[in-house]
Amino acid sequence: MMFRFDVVATSGLSVPSNMPLLEAVRRTIRQHDLAGASSRVAVAVSGGPDSVALLHLLDELRRANELQLAGVLHFNHQLRPGAGADEQHVSELAARFGLPFLSDRADVGALARQERRSVEDVAHTVRHAFFLRGAASLGADSVALGHTRNDQAETFLLRLLRGAGPRGLAGMHPRSGIAIRPLLDCHRDELRRYVEARGACYCLDESNEDRSIPRNRIRAELIPWLASQFNPAIVDVLSDEATLMQAQHAHLEGESGDWLARFCEDSKCRAVMEARPLLQAPLAVARAVIHTSLSRVSGMRHVSFTQVERVLEVARGNMLAFDGPGVRVERIAKHVVLTGRPVGHRGRWRPDVPNSFHHLLPVPGEVHVEDAKAAVSAEVVASWAGPAGSREVAAVQMAAAERLAVRNRRPGDRFQPLGCDGRKKLQDFFTDRKVAREVRDRVPLVVDSADRIVWVAGHSIDEAFRVRDSAQSVIILRLKAVGGSV
């Protein structure tokens, strides 16, 4: 660990500004509406030169009545022996500015091993959770982070090399939730010169020299090589590309968000998407929809192009299912179903969730539904004089025979129970019939080629399939228990 020591007090002094740098920060704030005169901004300070420069620059804007400073936040990841000294240094820095100081700490290395995640991922998660708590405690509207134009270029390259779509290549946005990034138009060397010209103290993190870390290798080797061999302005080129991708990503986000609202039902660890509308959507929108859903359901794991294409193959019916990182993808009836893997699970895995069976029902023929401990059969009879349906037997129109299947309930299932005036949700039908919640997912549903419910086995047929001419041929559907009751 190396420190540069203060040679002047910083708060309240009239130290000459680097006006082009200050104007760049002012322009970024105004262009993206990051803060105003009444905004309370907390500053995240690691102790390094970029975040120290951020604190000084925002203090200049505070003194110009362009924003308010709510306090200083520091998170100690406990990854280095000198992390405690960094925390103490930032505490003293906040005191010199007369600002409240809040800190927190966690053993990020131990958490990463425990949760089988990367140190970088865990550090980001716990750090930003602290920023949310700290902002609330300080009454701040936002938390300013010290990411620079160089950081943006490194992020773009890192994600490009790992494989990323528009979301990843858009890099870091000027505003992400409560976080704002006023330095995204500033270069790292400009900030270093700025703090040194002010005689300000900062810390240097020796782990930034560890070239086993991909970002550090990009910073120390790849970008200098690209600058010397291809384009001296490579940092600006890459940063500008990220800015271009942000606009494209925002457009795709809007399109895919509209699609998801119309054709997808989801929960925290599951997404159920309609296959046909997915295939009819513009390819860019379909891929964005899949990428968003895979990322969310898998717990924000990296999503590759190959995974996205495999989901499209499932939607087309060319694959029945596959297991990806943190997620299982299945084609169930007319839906593509994504189910998240439980945290900490190892090895091959199949989700133990409802809505997991779908069998073709030949006419004549029979299928065994192991999940329901039942068998459902179908046969054609020349005429039928019996009741339209009972618990074990149902008579339906011959028109339903084109292609029958047996499945259990899906989100959004509706039908018109026999004798009712209109359609109703299957869930409401089960509630009215007092069907126990733990049983509902095992009730076999006979459906036609359009996935319309023909018979809720053991309960009711759909009014549309009621036999209206007993002299004509009909299909007789039967339900029988196999090793248990339905």
URNORJO-V886675 format. One record per backbone hydrogen bond with DSSP energy under -0.5 kcal/mol. NH is the residue of the N-H (numbers start at 0). CO is the residue of the C=O. If there is no record, write none. Layout:
nh = {NH | NH}
co = {CO | CO}
This chain:
nh = {1 | 3 | 6 | 7 | 12 | 14 | 18 | 21 | 22 | 23 | 24 | 25 | 26 | 27 | 28 | 29 | 30 | 31 | 32 | 33 | 38 | 40 | 40 | 41 | 41 | 42 | 43 | 43 | 44 | 44 | 45 | 51 | 52 | 53 | 54 | 55 | 56 | 57 | 58 | 59 | 60 | 61 | 62 | 63 | 64 | 65 | 66 | 67 | 69 | 69 | 70 | 71 | 72 | 73 | 75 | 76 | 82 | 83 | 85 | 86 | 87 | 88 | 89 | 90 | 91 | 92 | 93 | 94 | 95 | 96 | 97 | 98 | 101 | 103 | 105 | 107 | 107 | 110 | 111 | 112 | 113 | 114 | 115 | 116 | 121 | 122 | 123 | 124 | 125 | 126 | 127 | 128 | 129 | 130 | 131 | 132 | 133 | 134 | 135 | 136 | 137 | 138 | 138 | 139 | 140 | 141 | 142 | 143 | 144 | 148 | 148 | 151 | 152 | 153 | 154 | 155 | 156 | 157 | 158 | 159 | 160 | 161 | 162 | 168 | 169 | 170 | 175 | 178 | 179 | 180 | 182 | 183 | 185 | 190 | 191 | 192 | 193 | 194 | 195 | 196 | 197 | 198 | 199 | 201 | 202 | 203 | 204 | 205 | 207 | 208 | 209 | 210 | 212 | 213 | 215 | 216 | 217 | 218 | 219 | 220 | 221 | 222 | 224 | 225 | 226 | 227 | 228 | 229 | 230 | 233 | 236 | 237 | 238 | 239 | 240 | 241 | 242 | 243 | 244 | 245 | 246 | 247 | 248 | 249 | 250 | 251 | 252 | 253 | 254 | 255 | 256 | 257 | 258 | 259 | 260 | 261 | 261 | 262 | 263 | 264 | 266 | 269 | 270 | 271 | 272 | 272 | 273 | 274 | 277 | 278 | 279 | 280 | 284 | 285 | 286 | 287 | 288 | 289 | 290 | 291 | 292 | 293 | 294 | 295 | 296 | 297 | 298 | 299 | 307 | 308 | 309 | 310 | 311 | 312 | 313 | 314 | 315 | 316 | 316 | 317 | 318 | 321 | 323 | 323 | 325 | 326 | 327 | 328 | 329 | 330 | 331 | 331 | 332 | 334 | 335 | 336 | 336 | 337 | 337 | 338 | 338 | 339 | 340 | 344 | 352 | 358 | 360 | 361 | 363 | 364 | 366 | 368 | 368 | 369 | 371 | 372 | 372 | 373 | 374 | 375 | 376 | 377 | 378 | 380 | 383 | 389 | 393 | 394 | 395 | 396 | 397 | 399 | 400 | 401 | 402 | 403 | 404 | 405 | 406 | 407 | 412 | 414 | 416 | 417 | 419 | 423 | 425 | 428 | 429 | 430 | 431 | 432 | 433 | 434 | 435 | 438 | 439 | 440 | 441 | 442 | 443 | 444 | 445 | 446 | 446 | 447 | 450 | 453 | 454 | 455 | 456 | 456 | 458 | 459 | 461 | 462 | 464 | 465 | 471 | 473 | 474 | 475 | 475 | 476 | 476 | 477 | 478 | 479 | 481}
co = {203 | 201 | 198 | 198 | 9 | 12 | 16 | 17 | 18 | 19 | 20 | 21 | 22 | 23 | 24 | 25 | 26 | 27 | 29 | 28 | 35 | 38 | 67 | 39 | 141 | 70 | 41 | 143 | 42 | 72 | 43 | 47 | 48 | 49 | 50 | 51 | 52 | 53 | 54 | 55 | 56 | 57 | 58 | 59 | 61 | 60 | 60 | 38 | 40 | 67 | 40 | 99 | 42 | 101 | 103 | 74 | 79 | 80 | 81 | 82 | 83 | 84 | 85 | 86 | 87 | 88 | 89 | 90 | 91 | 92 | 94 | 93 | 71 | 73 | 75 | 76 | 105 | 106 | 107 | 108 | 109 | 110 | 111 | 111 | 117 | 118 | 119 | 120 | 121 | 122 | 123 | 124 | 125 | 126 | 127 | 128 | 129 | 130 | 131 | 132 | 133 | 134 | 135 | 134 | 39 | 39 | 177 | 41 | 179 | 182 | 185 | 147 | 148 | 149 | 150 | 151 | 152 | 153 | 154 | 155 | 156 | 157 | 158 | 164 | 165 | 167 | 178 | 175 | 142 | 173 | 144 | 180 | 182 | 186 | 187 | 188 | 189 | 190 | 191 | 192 | 193 | 195 | 194 | 3 | 46 | 1 | 202 | 203 | 204 | 205 | 206 | 208 | 209 | 211 | 212 | 212 | 213 | 214 | 215 | 216 | 216 | 217 | 220 | 221 | 222 | 223 | 224 | 225 | 225 | 230 | 232 | 233 | 234 | 235 | 236 | 237 | 238 | 239 | 240 | 241 | 242 | 243 | 244 | 245 | 246 | 247 | 248 | 249 | 250 | 251 | 252 | 253 | 254 | 255 | 256 | 257 | 258 | 258 | 259 | 271 | 269 | 266 | 337 | 264 | 270 | 335 | 262 | 333 | 273 | 274 | 275 | 276 | 281 | 281 | 282 | 283 | 284 | 285 | 286 | 287 | 288 | 289 | 290 | 291 | 292 | 293 | 295 | 294 | 303 | 304 | 305 | 306 | 307 | 308 | 309 | 310 | 311 | 312 | 313 | 312 | 312 | 328 | 321 | 326 | 323 | 323 | 338 | 321 | 336 | 319 | 329 | 334 | 330 | 331 | 272 | 329 | 334 | 270 | 335 | 327 | 336 | 268 | 325 | 341 | 350 | 405 | 403 | 359 | 377 | 377 | 375 | 366 | 373 | 367 | 368 | 368 | 369 | 368 | 479 | 366 | 477 | 364 | 475 | 473 | 469 | 392 | 476 | 387 | 474 | 464 | 472 | 396 | 397 | 398 | 399 | 360 | 446 | 358 | 444 | 356 | 409 | 423 | 414 | 460 | 416 | 414 | 412 | 424 | 425 | 426 | 427 | 428 | 430 | 429 | 433 | 435 | 435 | 436 | 438 | 439 | 441 | 406 | 454 | 404 | 444 | 451 | 447 | 445 | 445 | 459 | 443 | 454 | 455 | 455 | 453 | 415 | 461 | 462 | 468 | 380 | 395 | 378 | 473 | 393 | 474 | 376 | 391 | 374 | 372}
